[in-house]
Amino acid sequence: MSKQEKIKVSAGEDLLAFIPHIVGYWPENSVVCIGMRGKALRATMRLDLPTGSSGDLDHFADVAAGQLGSDEQADGSLVAIFGGPDWTDPDDFAFQDVFDALLDALTREGLPVRDAWYVGRDHWRCIYCVNPACCPWPGYSNSKITGSFVSAELVYRGSTVEESPRERVPSMTAVEDPERAAKVERAAEPVKGILGVHGTAENQLVVTLGAWERTLAHWPERPDITMCGYLRASLGNTAVRDAVLVSFATKPEASLAGVLGTGFLQPDLPEPAVPSNWYGAGNAAGHDIEILDESDAGIAAAAELFSDVLLGGSAGDRRPAPSPDWARMDVAEELLLYLVRSVDGEGRAPLLCLLGWIQWCRGRGTWAGAYFLESQKFSPGYKLAQLLDRLLQVGFVAAWAKDQQTAWPGYRRQVEAA
């Protein structure tokens, strides 16, 4: 938001109203932590409520504090626990252990908790206040949150609160036209074999990356059935899938060089497979793909960038890779959503996984997890979705999302607290 667009937050219900809008849905069985710098709100993080032993709680709290602490400018925090039943007994707070663990971990991280709330099914209240004269039991009605000034202002600006990602992802990615999806699958059949086995042959990968690049460049012009089939078939080769993924964040030339640098690029084929409506001899007109820097240093740098991009900005302890082209990633997301609604069966798995990867790079772990789960419905044990989901479970956050300079612009918002 620009300076004049900042919203004043002056009461608990205003802050709590902000949370479902920034998260995109009303959290359930969740802990939401918000970093602060002075009175300005910083990064917002949602995590599933933990279950298990005290050791598990300590690990959960350390992960939460570590993630929030990656914002070096933050100097405090806010905590909201969205549980199930209302908190009705002052002497029996069901999530006291969770809150205490968070309190300790955030304090150690240099992010002391400045205020905290519990939100039940129908009522909310400040965790710190047990005075019934100030905070009556079981608390204030949740309608005070949904009817607050901040909620009204955000709705006025076009923000909406919808269903959770676990409910929305299956519906928003469902096949729109089964008959058309069957045609796309038939169009994929003639090229599935060569793309699956020889997809990383240099001249074949050049054509494939060119097909994706032309489709991206012409979006929102929708690819026809033949092109949909070709793009779907190309993702059957995992190295090609990774190259396509890296090309979304960078450029196809950088991705091609990265495949060479990582050792996956194979010799040319006598005749690469091309879409039937191709333009030009080997590539889409205007979308020729080539390695721009063939020096040893250039290829080594491309290989490092390739690995970093796959892991959301960094594959190690070094600084994140340069910020991805977020506008390009947004277009890629729209294209992938169109393709996944045009494909049925196991061919949906890589498309859903790539959509989850984009969300993970943005720092939207719940959305990413929902896509990874949906991906594995169509190909149980799909390895990339499984790997990225495990990284989510252990609290591994994409490096791009942890650095304000490289983070997705959709989260670069600051709201002043009065």
N, C-alpha and C positions, 0 to 999 in steps of 0.2 A: 504494500500500500504506500502511496505517497504520503507526505507529511499531513496534507489536508484531509486525507482519507482515514487517518487513525481514529479508532473508536475508544472513547473513554470507558474504562471499567472501574466502577466504584463500589460494587457490592458483590457478595458471594454468588448470588443468582446470575449476575452479569458474567462473571468468570465462567461459571458452570454452563451458561448458555453458549459461550464461545466454543467450548470443547466439542460438542457434536458437529458444529459447523466446520471446524478445522479438521476434525477426524473424518467427517463425511457421513456419520451415522451415530446413533445413540449407543454409547458403549454398554456392554453387558459383561459381567464377570471380568472386569478390567481394572487395571491401575493406569491412571493417566498422570504423567509427570510433565511439568512445564518449567523450563528454565527461565530465569529472569536476569536482567541486567538493570539494576536500579528498579524503576517502576515499569520498565518495558518488558513485555513477554517475548521470549525467544523460542527455542525449539519445543515442539510438543511431541511426546512419546506415549504410545499406548501399548500395554503389555497385558497378556492374559493373567488373571489372578493365579498365583502359584498354589500348588497343593503339595504336601509332603512334610518331610522332617525339618527341623530347625536348620540343618545344614543346607537343605534345598532352599529355604527362605533366605539364608545369608547369601547364597550364590545368586539367587534371583535379584536381591537388593543390590549386590555388587555390580551385576550386569546392568541394571537400570541406572545406577549412579554413574557407572563408567560411560554409558552411552550419552547421558545428559551432560556429563563432564567433558565430552569431546568438544563442546562449544566453549572455547577458552575465554570468551567475553562474559559468560554467565557468572553471576555471583550469588545466586539464590535459586529457590525452587518453590513450586506449589505442587500439591498432591491431591488427587481426587480418586477415591475408591468407589467404583460402581459395582455394588454387590447385588444380592437378590432381595431377601426380606428387609424390611425397614429395621432400623436400630431403635428398639423400644425400651431397653433396659440399660440405664446409665452404668450399671456394674457389669454388663456383659456385652462387650463389643467383639463380635465374631472375628474381626480382622485386626485385632490389636497386635498380634505377633507380626503380621505383614507390615503394618504401619511402623512398628518399632524398628524392624529391620531396615526399612527404607529410611527412616529418620536417621539412624546411625550411619548408614552408608552414604547418604547424601551429605551429611555433615562432614564426614571424612573427606569427601570429594571437594569440599569447599563450596557446597551448594546448600546452605542451611534452609530447612523448610520454613517458609514464612507464613503459610496458612495451609490448611488441609480440610477436606470435606468428605463426608460419606454420602453417597446417593443410593437410596434403596429403591424398591419397586414404586413406591408412591410418595416418599418423603426424603428430604435431604437435610443435612445439618453439618455444622462445623465440628470437626473431630476434637478440637481443643476445648470447646465450650460445653460444659455439662450443666450450666446454670439454667433451670427452666424459666426463669424470669427473662432471660435473654434469648435462649434457644429452646422453645417448648418441645416437649416430647410428643410424638416421635420426630418432630422437626417441622420444616415448612413443606407445603405441598410442591410437588415437582412442577405444577402448573405455574408456579412463580418463576421457574427457570424458563419455560417455553414462552411465558408471557412477558419476559423482561425487555427492557429497552434494547439491549444488545441483540437479543434474538430477533426483535422486530427490525432493527437496523440492518442486520445481516440478510434477512429475508428480502428486505427492500432492495438491497444491493444485488440480489439474484442468487444468494447462497441457499442451498437446500439441505435438509437432513433426510437421508433415505435409509433403506434397509442395510444391514451389515453386508460386507463383501462376501461372506460365506453364502448368503442368500442371493446376492445380486449377480455374482460371477456366473453361476449356472444359467440363469435366465438371460443375461445380456450376451452370452456366447452361444446360445442354443442355435441349432441349424434352422435357418429361416425357411428354406425350400428344399425338402428332401429330394425332390426330383432333380433339381438343379445340382445338388450335392452329388448325386449319382453320376451326373454328366461330368462334373469336375473330376471325379474319381476315374471315370473311363478315359478322360483326357490325360490323366497322370500316368496311366498304365504303360504306354509306349516308351516313356522316358525314365520310369522308376528304376529300371535295372541299371542303365548306364550311369545315371546320376548317383545311384546308391553305391555302386562299385568304383566308378572312375570320376566321382565328383570333384576330386582335388587335382585332376590333371590340369595343367596350367591353362590350356586353351578352353577347357570345359569350365573351370572356375571363373575365368574371365567372362564367358558368356552368361553364366549363372548370376554373378554379381551385377553384370550389365542389365539382366532382366529385372532384378530387384530394383536397381537404380532407376531404370526407366519408369517402372511402375510407381516408385516413390515420387519421381520428378513430375509425373503427370497426375498424381492424386490431387483432387478428388475424382478424377476420371477413373471409373471402375474397370479393373482388368476383366477381359472376357473369360469365358469358360476355359479356353485353351491355356491362357496365361495363368489362371488360377491353378489349373492342374499342374503346370510346370513348376510354379513356385512351391506348391504343396509337395511335389515329388523331390525337389531339391533339398528339402529339410530332412529327408530320410538318411542322408549322410551326416554324421554328427560333426565332422570337421567342417563341412560346408555350412551346417547350421551355425556353428560358432563364428565362421567367417561372416555370415550374414548379420549375426548379432553385433559383431564388432563394427561392421560397416554402418549400422544404424547410428552408432555413437560417434563415429569418426567419418571416414570416407572409404569407398571401396578400394581405392588405391592403397591406402594404409593397411586395410584388411588383407589384401592380396600379398603385400610385402610381409605381413605378420605370419601368414600361412607358410611362406617360404622360410622365414626365420625360425619358426617352430618345427620345421622339418616335415611338414605334411604335404607340401606341394610336389606333385608328381609330373613326369614328362607329358608332353602333349599327346593327345589322341589323334589318330588319322582323321577323324571327323567327329567333332563334338555334337551333342544333342542340342538342338535349338527349338524354341517355340515355333509353331507353324506360321504364326503371323509376325515373324521377326522382321526387323528393318535393317538392311545392310548385310554385308557378307558374314560377319561373325558377331557383331554387337548391335545393340539398338543405336540408331543414328544419334550422334552427339553424346553417347555414353560409353565410349571406348575406355577400357580399364587397363592400366599398365602400372608397373612398379616405377615409381618416380626417382628413387634413390637406391641404386644397386650396389653401393659401396658396402664393405663389410660392416662399417659402423652404422650405416643407415639400416641395414637388414637387422642387425642386433637390436637397434633401438625400436624397430618395428615389432620384433618378437616380444620385447619387454612391454611395449604398449598393448599388444594383443592380449597378453596374459593379464595385465592390469585391468583392461576393459572388461574382460570376462568376469573378473571378481569385483566389479563395481567401482573401479578407480585405482585399486592397488592390490597387488598380489603379495605384498610384504609390508615391512615397517616404513618404507619410504613415503615421501609425500604423495598425495593422490596425483594421478595422471591429470593432464589439463582437462578442464570441464568439458563434458560431451556437448555436442550440438543438440541442446534440449529441444529446440524447435523441430529439428529433424527427427528426434526420438518421438515427439508428439505425433508427427505425421505417420511414423512407422507404427505407432500404437493404433491409429485409426485404420491403417491398411490391414494390420494383423487381425483386428476385430472383424473387419469385413471378410477376410479369408476364413477365419475360424467359423463364421456363420455360414460359410459356403462349402465346408468340408465335413464329412461324417467319418466315424470310425477312428482308427488309431492314428490317422493323419492329423487329427486334432491335437495330439499330445505335444508335439514340438511347438505348434502355434501358441497353445496355452502357456507353455513353459516360457517362451520368449516374452509374452505379455506379462508374466509374473516377474521375469528378470527386469523389465522396464520399471515396474512398480518397486522392486527391491532397490534399484539404482536411485529411485526417487526418495527412498527412505520410508516407503509405505509398506511396512512389513505385513500387516494384516491382509492387505490386498494381494501382496505377493504370495503369501501362504495359501490364500484361497485359490489362486491360479495354479499353484504347484499341486494342490490337492486335486483340482479338477483335471489337470494334465494326467495324473496317475490313474484316474478313473478309466481313461481310454488306452493307456499303456502302463499297466501295473509295474512299478519299479523303474519307471522312466528315469534314467540315471541323473541327468542334469537337474530335473525337477527335484529329485530325491536329495541330491547334494546341496542345492541351494536351500531347500527346506531345512536340512540339518543345520546349515549355517544360521538360519533364522532361529532355530530352537536353542542354539548355544549363545545367542545374542550377538552374532557377527553382523555388524552394520556396514553397508557399502561405504567405502571411504568418501566417495563423492557426497553422500548425504550428510557426512559428519563435518564437512568443511563448508562454511558459509560462502566461500568464494566459488565453490564448484557445485553447490547444492541446486537441486531443481528449483527454478524460479517460482513455482507454485507454492513453495513454503517460505519464500522470503517476505514474510509479513511481520510487522511489529504492531502491537496494540498497546497503547499507553494505559496504565492503571492510575486512576485518579487517587 
